[in-house]
Amino acid sequence: MASSNKQEDFSVNTIIGPGTTVSGNVESGGFTRVDGNVLGNVKAAGRVVIGERARMKGGVNSSTSVTVGGVVFGDVLAKERIVVLATGLVMGDIITRCIQADEGCLIHGHVRVCKTDEAWNRALSEHQDVTRLRESLGSSAERSFSGSS
């Protein structure tokens, strides 16, 4: 019996259910589904699904694909594909190799579709640089505000 070298694992590793709120970053080794609230970033080695009633204040990063049916206030990165459903709202930048945006969805941010490995790596590097700069400016701005009277 021959076996396929590339099999997609459809088992769910992480579920954040309705009525659940997570404050902090979530890192998952596989498929992740969010149907609750997340105040932090979600990073997954597998597919990520943001359900229709989900609310996120943070970014999503998947090594495969992301489907957004709810609200994401943050950047969404997926190496293979991003789907924003008609019920989806993304308030942030999108970086991927392929995007599907259903009629009725809302995306407020830059969308970068990278067709080559080189373009993907460059976009990812630039995004990380901008993120570090934002974090640096945010922490220095907080220090200057907290030090003033």
C-alpha positions in Angstrom: 0.0 0.0 0.0 1.5 3.3 -1.1 1.3 6.3 1.2 1.3 9.9 0.3 4.3 11.9 1.5 2.2 15.1 1.9 -0.9 14.5 4.0 -2.9 17.3 5.6 -3.7 16.7 9.2 -7.3 17.7 9.9 -7.2 16.9 13.6 -8.0 20.0 15.7 -5.2 20.8 18.2 -6.6 23.9 19.8 -10.2 25.2 20.2 -11.1 28.5 21.9 -14.8 28.0 22.3 -17.7 30.5 22.4 -17.9 32.4 25.7 -14.1 31.9 26.3 -11.7 34.8 26.5 -8.0 34.3 26.3 -5.7 37.2 27.4 -2.2 36.5 26.0 -0.6 34.9 23.1 -1.6 31.4 21.8 0.9 29.1 20.1 -0.4 25.9 18.6 1.3 22.9 16.9 -1.5 22.3 14.5 -5.0 23.2 13.4 -6.5 26.0 15.6 -10.1 27.2 15.8 -11.2 30.4 17.5 -14.8 30.9 18.3 -14.3 33.0 21.4 -12.3 36.1 22.2 -8.5 36.4 22.1 -6.6 39.5 23.4 -3.2 38.5 22.0 -1.6 36.9 18.9 -2.4 33.4 17.6 0.5 31.5 15.9 -0.1 28.0 14.5 1.9 25.4 12.7 -1.3 24.4 10.9 -4.5 25.9 9.6 -6.3 28.6 11.7 -10.1 29.3 11.5 -11.5 32.4 13.1 -15.2 31.7 13.5 -18.0 34.0 12.7 -18.6 35.1 16.3 -14.9 35.3 17.2 -13.3 38.6 18.2 -9.5 39.0 18.2 -7.3 41.9 19.2 -4.0 40.7 17.9 -2.4 39.1 14.9 -2.8 35.7 13.3 0.2 33.8 11.8 -0.2 30.4 10.2 2.4 28.3 8.4 -0.4 27.1 6.1 -3.8 28.9 5.8 -6.2 31.2 7.7 -9.9 31.6 7.3 -11.5 34.7 8.8 -15.2 34.7 9.5 -15.1 37.0 12.6 -13.3 40.1 13.6 -9.5 40.5 13.7 -7.9 43.7 14.8 -4.4 42.8 13.8 -2.2 41.5 10.9 -3.0 38.2 9.3 -0.1 36.1 7.8 -0.4 32.7 6.1 2.2 31.1 3.9 -0.3 29.4 1.6 -3.7 31.1 1.6 -6.1 33.5 3.4 -9.8 33.4 3.0 -11.9 36.3 4.4 -15.6 35.2 4.4 -18.5 37.6 3.9 -18.9 37.9 7.7 -15.1 38.6 8.1 -13.5 41.9 9.1 -9.7 42.4 9.1 -8.4 45.6 10.5 -4.7 45.1 9.7 -2.4 44.1 7.0 -2.6 40.7 5.1 0.5 38.9 3.8 0.0 35.6 1.9 0.5 33.7 -1.4 -3.1 33.5 -2.3 -6.2 35.4 -1.1 -9.9 34.9 -1.4 -12.1 37.8 -0.2 -15.8 37.0 -0.3 -18.3 39.7 -1.3 -19.4 41.6 1.8 -16.1 41.2 3.8 -14.2 44.2 5.0 -10.4 44.5 4.9 -8.8 47.7 6.2 -5.1 47.5 5.6 -2.5 46.6 3.0 -2.8 43.3 1.2 0.4 41.7 -0.1 0.2 38.6 -2.3 3.6 37.0 -2.7 3.9 34.6 -5.7 7.5 33.5 -5.0 9.5 32.3 -2.0 11.8 35.3 -2.4 8.8 37.7 -2.3 7.3 35.9 0.7 10.6 36.0 2.6 11.1 39.7 1.8 7.5 40.6 2.9 7.9 38.6 6.1 11.2 40.3 6.9 9.8 43.7 6.3 6.7 43.0 8.4 8.9 41.8 11.3 11.0 45.0 11.0 7.9 47.2 11.1 6.5 45.2 14.0 9.7 45.6 16.0 9.8 49.3 15.2 6.1 49.8 16.3 6.8 47.9 19.6 10.0 50.0 20.2 8.2 53.2 19.6 5.2 52.1 21.7 7.3 51.3 24.7 9.4 54.5 24.4 6.2 56.5 24.0 4.7 54.9 27.1 7.9 55.8 29.1 7.7 59.4 28.0 4.0 59.7 28.8 4.4 58.0 32.2 7.4 60.3 33.0 5.6 63.5 32.2 3.4 65.3 34.7 
